[in-house]
Amino acid sequence: MDSYAPQQKKTPQASSLEPRIAESIRVRGLVQGVGLRPLVWRLAGKYGLSGSVGNDAEGVWIHVSGVAGQVDRLVEALRSAPPPLARIDSIERLPRAPVGPAESGFHIAASLPGEMHTQVAADAATCADCLGELFAPDGRRRGFAFTNCTHCGPRISIVRSVPYDRINTSMGAFAQCPACLEEYRNPADRRFHAQPNCCPDCGPHLWLEWAEGHDHGPEADPIARAQESLRAGKILLLKGVGGFHLACNATDPDAVTRLRTRKRRPHKPFALLARDLEMIRRYCSLSDTGCELLQHRAAPILLLPQTGAAALAPGVAPGQRCYGFMLPPAPLHHLLMAGLEFPLVCTSGNRSGEPQCIANDDARALLGAVADAALLYDRDIVNRLDDSVVREIDGRPAILRRARGYVPEPLMLPETFAAAPPLLALGGELKNTFCLLKDGQAVLSQHIGDLHNRAVGDAFEQSLQFYRELFDHAPRAIAVDAHPEYRSGKIGRALAARESLRLEVVQHHHAHIAACLADNGVPLDAEPVLGIALDGLGYGTDGSFWGGEFLLADYRNSERLASFEPVPIPGGERAIRQPWRMAFAWLHQVFGNDLSTRQRLPGEFGDFLARQPLETLARMIDTGFNSPLTSSCGRLFDAVAAVIGLCREISFEGQAAMALEACVDSAALAGGGNGYPFEIGERGGLSRLCAQPMWRALLEDLRRGTAAGVVAARFHLGLAEAIGRMVDRLGDRCGAGWSGRVALSGGVFQNAVLSSLLVRQLRRRGLEVLCHRRVPANDGGLSLGQAAVAAARLLQSRGAGTCA
């Protein structure tokens, strides 16, 4: 790449009597590929400064000379008004030798190689300027599906290596035409060094395949043809930003049903794509926070209540009261939606449980039998990125899946972590992410998925290798979950042995709470919090499966103070897929072998249970055969959903709990009170929250014919009240060292009903409540917690002189 110094008009604003200085300025953060260098170039011209600016592996460097006050103004302008996609973490200024006479003017220099310390930007939704060009009456980018600039467009999805220059992206295959090259080389243009810059003359090519029953010539507009197919009820395979989608008319019941059948996805809600906010308002209510989230540059999927005047096809979100909508994340989606009067189902283009397709040939081979037409282009997707998913809980945004638009932007950790050595945390088995910690920053990978699927596991290893190379990451330690059979843990143990690295094993729920602390910027030396970790299950220090835990925890240590009463899991993994088994286990614990009588098990569930092999299951529970114990709160949700007839078997993880939340009667919830009772006792040296009284009251309600929605509301009310009482009980046990903070983490806290009820309960008690903000409360945030715990322990041992 050449060095450029276009003519600038200098506007001196200082007296010649003011002192002149020369400095080397280092800018760190999210500063490459976001328009920072042209901004510096323009500011240097404005303030009459000489020198140069460039990229290297640590960020952006600036060599500048001129009047001292004007240099100060340049630095202040960078701090106060950086480019839209930039994030400046630090600016360091050092004196340097004065610039010689031959170095007049200000130049943008070529990028320099070196050890990686900078950041790569996330993909960004189409900016307002590019959107205007896309639909302008004239202009060379009208209707061009790959329009972008330094303020928007693909980033990490097309990057192969750093520095972030065009040759190191999948756009390297497309040579820029003279007009685009002029924009690219002009620092005054917003496309200066926009690495994906292109136009219809030199950019990627878009086409439509298949579309049976439609006769079009080779010059037909592929967007118009795709729209015609969608109007005709066809299923469209659509190449998106970070992977493929399968799309159809979301108001067409037949099309939605065919998509479910062909994709073999019977129940999980589909994501939706809308043209604009007004289209979404037909089906959902939107708050100001919701509008901001939808219009964020990440363009995430936002879960919204189904309270609009219109309704979509019943198969879009069966058994749910929320739709998951996103706005167009790229120009291609804007063009496709511009001619449609209905929203689209826009679900991941993959076979159930497998990673999203990113290559054209793979998509044709795997999804050709699912789709009727395919809208494709010839730019490679280098890195797979699922759509991010967010939700509004009690007025605050909560990230449920962190991927496209957010990744790989790093999370700044509290300053006390700056001295931690580089380390790698490999996350859990479900909703996996991994985390690279370096320079006091945590880089979380995109959502990888569930590693028990071989293809997802392979994608995990490929992404891990890519991130280590991209960020030049040489860890000193590896952090893994305590579960001995997690694939992520096995990979981490092997990696630590192969590279002679220290291995840190972090208990699952301690990692959850540490993730919440790091997410909220809690310092390393802060007093412990009372952590409440509620999830499906995690491997406990006693060899059982925990999931309803109350921990006194900081980054280094955690002490289990209380838990939900353990119950067997009859059949192990099978009971997770069949929630009725968990219901049986709870009812067996409450009533013993007499539980199948019609008097105690009213209604249709009693009839169903009577047809099952209850004697065999009872023997398994009584003998402990393939029936490990769990204190899981998530499994309690499953059991309640099964008993009230919502979900006996699941086809996707979290289905039963989602159905139970969706079932809640809002009037019964708003009335408060009448929550089912839970008992708090002491067993085995721990305080235990026992659900036996809850089950007796719930079954009595069912016997009276109480509606399922009211039962669900009373369950949520009672559980929140019981957790609040447990916090009261544990307050004294926490002692004087307790900070008075309560940290909430684990997948159960994605439930907006329970989370809102509990947060209000705890705040009424005068407690400070920490909830997740930047990473998911579910296992998608686990790797951040593992990294924080491992870093804290390494720093502690280094301070003790036991770690180099």
N, C-alpha and C positions, 0 to 999 in steps of 0.2 A: 504494500500500500504506500502511495506517495505521501509526502508532506505538503500541505496546502496552506497558502497565505493569500487569499483573495484580498483585493483592495478594500480597505476600511476607511471610513470617515471618522477621524479622531475628533473628540470634543473635549479639549483640555478644560478642566474646571478648577485648576489650582494655580496658585501663584508660583512663579519660577523660583521664589525665595524659599519655598518649602523644601525640606530635605528629601532626597531621592534614596530609595532603598532597592535591594535585590533580594528576593526570597525564593526558596523552594517550598511549595505548598503541596501537601499530600491530602487527598480527599478519599476517605474510605466509606464503604457502604454499598448500597445498590446504585452504582454510578456508571455502569457501562451499558451501552445500547439504549440509553434513555434520554439522550440529547444533552448531556452535561457538557461535553467538550464544545459544541457550538455555542452554548450559553456562555461559557467562559470566554470564547473568542469574541462574542458580541460585547460582553462586559468590558473586556480589555480595550476594544475599540472605543467604547463609550467613555472610558476613563483615561484614555491616552497612555496605555501601558504597553510595554514590549515584552517579548518572551515567547513561550510555547506551552502547549498542553498536549497530553497524550494518555493513552491507556497502557497499563502493564498489569502484571498478575496481582498487584496489591490494590488496584483501583485506578484512580486518575491522579497523575502528577501535573503540577503547574510550575513552570519557571517564569518568574515575572520580575520586571524592574520598572520603576517609575516613582512618582511622588507618593510618599508614605500614606497620606490620607486617602489617595485614590486606590491603593492596594487594599487598604482597610475596607473601602466601600465595595470592592469586588468580593471580598470574603464575606462581608455582611449580606450582600445580595444572594450569594450562594446559600447561606444559612436560611435566609428568610423566604426565598422564593425559588426553590429548586424546580427542575422540570417535573411534570405531573407524575411520572412513573419512578422518579428517583427517591431514594431515602439516604440521606447523609447521616452517617453515624459519628464521624469525627473529621475535623479539619486540623492538620498540624502545620505549623509555620516555622521555618528555620531560615536564618540568614544564609546567603550564598554570595559568591564573588560577583561583582558587577558585570552586567552584560557588555560585551565589546561592541565596537561600532558596526561590525559585520552582522550583528544579530538584531538589527532594527526590525520594527514591525512585530506582529504577533502571528504565530504559526500553529497549526494543528499537526502534530507529528505522528509518525507511524507507531503502531502498537508494539510493545516490547514483551518478550517472553519472560518466564521466571516462575518461581514458586507461587502457587495460587493462594491468595488471601482475599480476593474480592468476591463478589456475588454475581449470580446470573439472575436476570429478571424473570418474573412469571409472565405467561401469556396474558395479554390485555385485550379486553373487548374494544370494538371499534370506537374511536374517539369522534367527537362531534364534527371536527373538520373533515375527516375522511368520510363520515356518513353523508355530509353535505355534498361531497364530490361524487359519491356513489349514485345519488339521485338528482344531481344537477341536470338541467335541460341540455347542457353541452359540456364539453370537457372530455379529455382523453381517458378518464377513469370511470365514466358513467357506466354503470352496470358491470363493473369489473370486480369479480368475486374475491380478489386477493389484494385489494387496496389496503395500505397501511402506512404508518409513518413512525417517527421516533416515540410518539405518544401512545401507540397501540400496535396490535398485531402479534404474530407468533414470536416466542422467545425460546423458552426451555424446550418446547415441543419439537423444535428444529435444530437444536444445538448438538453438535458432535463433540466439540472440545473447546477450550479457551486458548487465547483471548476470543471474546465474542466478536469475530469478524466474519464477513460473508463466506469466505472460503471454508470456515469451520462449521457451517450450517448446511442444511439440505438445500438452501437457496444458491449454494455454490454452483449448482448444475445449470443455473439460468444466468447467462451473461446479460448485463444491463444494456439497453439500447442507448443511443446518444442522449435522448431527452432525460431518461432516468439517471444516467451517469452525471449529467449536469446538475440535477437535483442533489444527487448523492455527494457531489464534491463541493457544493455551495453551503458554507456554514450559515448563511442567512436563510436557508430553506429548512422547513421542518422535517424534511427527509434527508438531511445531512447525515450520512453514515447510518441510515436506517437499513440494517443489513437485509431485511426481506423486501426492500424496495423493488417495485416492478410495475409493469403496465400491460395492457393487452398485447403490445408488440413484443414483449420480452419475458413475460411472466409465465406462471404455470397455466396449463390448459385444462378446461373443464368440459366434461362430456357426460352423456346419459347412455347407459347400456340397457338392453332388454326391452322393457315396456311392451310386453306382448299385446297385440290388438291395436297398436297405434302405428300408423304409417307416416314416417317423417323423413324428409330429405336430410342429407348430411349437414346442411347448413342451419338446420332448425335450432332455435335457442334451447339449450339443455335445461335452463331454469323453467321456461314456459312448459316444456315437455314434462318435467318433474311435477310441476303444479297440476298439470292435466291428469297425470297418473294418480296423484293424491285425491283430486276431486272425484275420480272414478272408483275410489275405494281401494286403491292399490297400496301395497307396502313398499316403502322406499328405503333402500340402503344408502345412507348418506355419510360421506367422508367428512368428519368434523375437524376440530382443532387438534385434539389429542387422541383421537381414535374414531371408530365408526359408530354410527347410530342407526337404529331401525325406526322409521317414522311412518305414521299413518294419520288419517283424520281422526282426531280425538272425539268428535261428535258422532262418529259412525260406529254403532255397536257391532256390526258384522266385521268391519275391518279390525277393530280392537280384538274381537274374539279370535279371528284368524291369526293375528299376531301372537296372541297368547298360546294358541294351539301349536303353531309352527315353531315358536321359540321354546316351548315346553316350560313356560313360566306361568303357573296356574293362578297365583294369588298376589305376588309382590306388586305393590303399586308401580305404575309407570310414571316416568318423568314427562313433563310437558314443555313445549316451546310455544311462546306467544309472540305476536308481532309487537305489542306495546302494552303499557300499563292499562289502557282502556279495555283491551281484549281480556286481560286478566280479571278486571273488575266485573266482568259479566258473570264470573263463576266464584269469585272469592272476595273477601273484604281485605282492604289494604290499609295498614297504618303508615305513618310517616317513616317509621323505622323500616317497615317492609319495603317501601318505595326506594329508600336509600340502599338497602341490601340488594335489591333486584338491579339497580342501576350502577352498582359498584363495578369497577373495571374487571373484577373477577367473573362477573356474570354467572353467579352461582344458581343452583336450584334452591328455591325458597319454599318451605312447607307453609301452606296458607289454609285457613279454615274455609270449608265449602259453604259460604254464606251468600253467594251471588244469586241473582234472579234466574240464571240459566244453570243447566247441569250438563255434564259431559256423559259420554257413554258409561253405563254401569261398570263395565269391565276395566275402566281406567284405574280405579283405586277401590277394589272391592272391600267392603267392611271398614272403610276408613272415612274420616270426616275432614281430611286434609287433601289438597292437591299439591303436587310439587311442580311449581312453574319456574321457568327461566326465560330471560329475554335473549335475543340473538347474540351469541358470543363472537360472531365474525361476520364480515360482509356477505359471505355466501348465505348465511342464515337470514340476514336482513333481506336479501334479494328474494329468497324462497318465500318468506312470509309476506312480503309486500303485496303479492297477488292473491293471497288466501284470506278468506273471511272466517276461518276457524283455526283453533290451535291444533298443534300436532302432538301426538305421542312422540317422544324423542328418547328412546331407551337405548341402553348400551348395546352396541353391535357385537355380541358374543354368544357363544353357547352357554347355557345356564351354568354358573359357577366358575367359568373360565375367564381369562383376561380378555379385555376388549381388543378386537382386531385393529391393527394399525397399517398393515400392508394390503395393497389392492388384491394381490393374488390370494392371500389368506382369506380375505373377506369374501372373495368370489367362491372359494372352495368351501368355506365353513357356513356361509350365510346365503349362498345362492338359492338354496331350497326354501329359505324363509322369505326373501324379498322378491317382488315382481319387477323392480327396476332399481338401478344403481346410479347415483350421481357421484362421479369420481373426478379426481384431478391427479396430476402427475408430480406434485411435490411430495417428497417423502415425509411421513411423520416419524421422527427419530425416537422420541420418548413418549410412551403411553401416559395419558393423563385422563382419568375419569373426571366427570363433572363434579364440582364441589357441591355440597349440600349444607344449607344453613336453616336455622329455625329461630323464631322469636319466642323467647321464654320469659314471661313476666316483664315484658318491655325491653329485654336485652337480647342482643344477637348471640346465638350459640352455633358454633360450627359442628356439624355432625360428621361430615366427610371433607377432609382438606386435600384438595388436589388442584385441578386446573384453575389458574388465576391467582392462587395463593402460593403455590410451590414453584420454585424452591426458596422463596424469600425467607431469610433467616429470622429467628426470634432472638432478640437481644436478651441475654440473661442478666441478672443483677451483677453489679460491678465486682462483687466478691468472687465471682466465678472466672474472672479474667485470667487468673494465674493457673487455672486448671490445664493439664496437658491435653492434647488431642485424644479423643476416645470415640468409640463407636458403640451405639446401643441398637440391638436388633429387634426389639419389640416383642409382640406376642404371636399367637397362632391365628387369631381372627382379626379382621380389619387391620391387618399388619401395616405398619410403617417402620422405618428405621431412622436413626438420628445420628448425624455427625456433629460432634461438639469440637469447636476450635475457636481460639481467639475470643472466648467469652460469648460466642454465638452458637445457637443450635439450628442446624439445617435439618428439617424433617423431610423425608421423602414424601412423594405423593402417596395416596391410598393405594396399597398393593392388593389387598384382598385376603382371602382365607387360605392359609398355606397348606391345609390338608389336601387341596387340589393340586395335583402334580404340575399342571401348566402354570398355576399361580406361583407355586414354589420356584419354578424355573425362572419366571419373570422377576421374582424377588432377587435371585442371585444375579441376574443380568443387570438389574437396576442398581444393586449394591456395587457391582464392579464399575458401572458407569459413574456413579456419584463419587466413588473414591478417586477415580481418574480425573473427573471434572474439577473437583475441589482440591486435588493434589493432597489427599488426606491420608496421613500415615499415623494411625492411632497408636497410643501407648497402652491402651486397655480396651477390653471388650466387655460390655454389660449385656446380660441375658436374663430371661425369666427363670424362676426356680423350677418350672415344670420340666421333668426330665425328658418328655417326649415331644416337646415343641420343636418343629423343624428349624425355626429361627435359633433356638437354643443349641441345637446340634451343630448347626453351621457356625455359630459363634464359638462354641467350645473347640471345634476343629480349627477354626481360624486362629484362636488364641494359642493353641498348641503348635500350629505350623509356623507362626510368626513370633513365637516366644513372647506373647503379650500377657499382661496381667488380666485375669478373668474376675469380674465382679458379678455375683449372682444376686439378683434383686427380687425380693418377694413381690408378687403381682400387685397386691393392694397397697403396699408401701409405695410402689412406683406410681400408682394412680394418684395418691395424695401428693407425692413429690411433683408430679406433672402439674397439678393444680397450683402448688406453691410457685413453681417456675412460671407458669402462665400468668400469675398475678404479680410477678416481680418481687416476691418475698426474699429478703436477703439471706445469705447463707448462714449467718449467725443469729437469725431470729429465734425467738422462743418457740417451743413446739405448739402445734395446733391440734385440735381434736378433729381427726379426719374421719369422715363417714364415707366408706367405699361400698357402693351397692352395684352389683353386676351379676352376670350369669354364673361364672365361677372362675376361680384362680387357685393355683396350687398353694396350700398353706404350709406353714412351718411344721405342723404336726402331721403332714402327709394326707390330710383330708382336703376337700375342696371348699374353699371359703367363697363368700359372695355377699355377705351382709355384715360388714365389719366396722367397728369403732376403734380407731387407733390413735394413740398419743404419738405424734410423729413430727420429726423435722426431716431435713434432707438426709442425715446420716443414719438415723435410727427410727424404729417404730416399735411400739408396745401395744399388743392387742388387749384392750380393756373389756370389750364386750362383742357379742355377735348375735345374729339370729339363731334360734334353736336349730341344731342340725337335724336333718331328716335324710333317710336313705334315698338313693337314686336307683330304683329298681330297673336293672338292665343297662345301667351306665349310659353310654351315648344314645342308646335307643330311647331312653326316657326323655332326653332332650328333644328328640324329633317327635315324640308322642307325649304331649303334656298331660294326657289323661293318666299316665303312669305316675307322674308327680302328684296329681290329685289323689290317686289311690294311696300313695305313700303317706301323704299328710292325713288322710282320713283314717288310715290304718293306725297311725300314731295316736289319733284322737280317740277312736272307738275300738281299736283292736279288731279281732276276727269277726265281730258282730256288725261291721260297718256296712254290709251289703243289704241290710234290711230296708224295706221300702220306707219305713217310718223315719229312718235317719238320712236316707238319700232320696229326697223327693224328686219327682219329675223325670224327664227323659234321660238325664244323665244316669240316674239310678238304674233305669232299664238297660242302658248301654253297658254300664259297668258290670251288671249281673251276667252279661254274655261273655265276659272276659275271663281268662284263666286266673282268677283271684287267689285260689289256694296256692298255685305255683308262685305267684308274685309274693304272697304273704310269707311263704317259706324262704324265698330269696331274701326278703327283708329281715326276717327273724334270724337267719343264719349268717347274713352279711355276704351271701354269694352274689358276686357281680352287682353289689348294691353299696357303693361307697357313700359315705356321709357328706352332706353339703349344708352349709349355712347360707346358701344363696338366696338373695332377695329376688333375683330374676326368675328363679325356678318357682318361687311362691306366686309371682304374677302368672306364670304359665298355668299353675294348678288352679288358681281362681278362674282364669279364662276358660279352662276346660269344664269346670263344674257348672258354670252358668251358661254353658252351651255355645261359647264363641269359637273355640278352637281346640279340637281333640288331637289333631296331628298338624305339623307345620311343614311348609314347603320352602321356607326361608327363615334365616336366623332372626329372632325377635318378633316373629309374626303374632304369637299369642299375646305378648305384652302390648304390642301396638293395637291389637283388637280390643284389649281391655281398656286402654286409654280412650280409644275412639268411642267406646260404648257408654262412657260416663254421661249421666243425665245432668246437664248443666244447672237445671233448677235445683235439683237435690244437692248439688255441690255448693251452689251459692247460698243455700240455706244454712250451711254449716251444721255442726252438731251431728248426733246420731251416727258417728263413725263407729265401726266395729271395734270391740275392745281387744287389746293385746295385753299379755301378762309379762311383767318384768321380774325375773328372779335371779338367783345365783346358782350356777352349776359348774363344777370343775374349775373353780377359782375365777370364773368369768361371769359378768352380768350377761343374762340371756334374754332376748326378746322372743317370747313364745306366742305362736299364732293359734293355739288350741281354743282360747275363748272366741277368737275371731271366726273360726270355722263353725263353732256351735251357733253363733248368732247369724252367720251367713246362711247356713242350712235352714235355720228357723224362718228367715225371711223368704227363702225359696219355697218352703212348705206353705207359707201364707200367700204365695202367688205374687210376691214383690217383683216388679219389673227388673230386668237385667241391668238397665242403665242406673237405676237407684242402687242396686247391689254394688255395682262398680264404683259409684260415687262414695258409698259408705266405706268401702274397702280403702280407697285412697285417703279419705278423711281420717279414718282410724289409724292407718299406717303412719301418716304424717304426725298425728298427735302422739303416737307411741314413740316415734323416733325423738320427738321433742322431749318427752318425759325421760327417755334414756339419756339424752344430753344433760338434763337436770341432774340425774343420778350420778353421772360420771364427772360432773364439774368438780366435786370435792375430791375425787380420786386423782384428778389431773394435777392437783397441788398448786403451789404458788408459782411454779414455773410455766404454767399454762398461759398462753398469750390472750385467751379470751376469743380467739378466732376459731371458726369451724370451717373446714374445707370439705367441699362436696365433689366426689368424683365417682366414675364408673358409669356404665351404659344405662343403668336405670334412671340416671338423672337427665337422660334425653326425654323422659316423660315430662311434658310441660305441666301436667296437672299436679303430679307429686312434687316436682321441683318448686313450683310456685307456692303450694301449700306449706312446704317445709321451710322455705326461705322466710316466709312471713312469720311462721311460728318462731323461728330462731331470732329474727330481728325484734320481735315483740319481747323477747327475753333480754334484749340489750346486747346481743352477740354480733360480732362482725362475721359475715358469711362470705367465703371465697368460692366463686363459681368459675368454671372454665370460660375463657373469652376468645383465645386465639387458636386453641387446639381442641379436638374433641374430648368430651368426658369419657367416651368409650375407649376401647383398646387402640383406637387410632392415635391417642395421645400417650400411650404407654411408653413408647421409646423415649420421649422427652423426659418422663419421670425416671426411667432407668439411667439415662445420661446424667441427670442432675444428682441422683444418689451416688453413682459411681464417681463423678467429679468431686463431690463433697468428701467422700471417703479417701480418694487419692490425695486431696489437699490436706486432709487431717493426718494421713500417714506421712506425707512429706514433711509436715510441720513437726511430726514426732521423730523425724530422721530415719524413717524406715522405708522410704521410697525415693529413688533418685529423681 
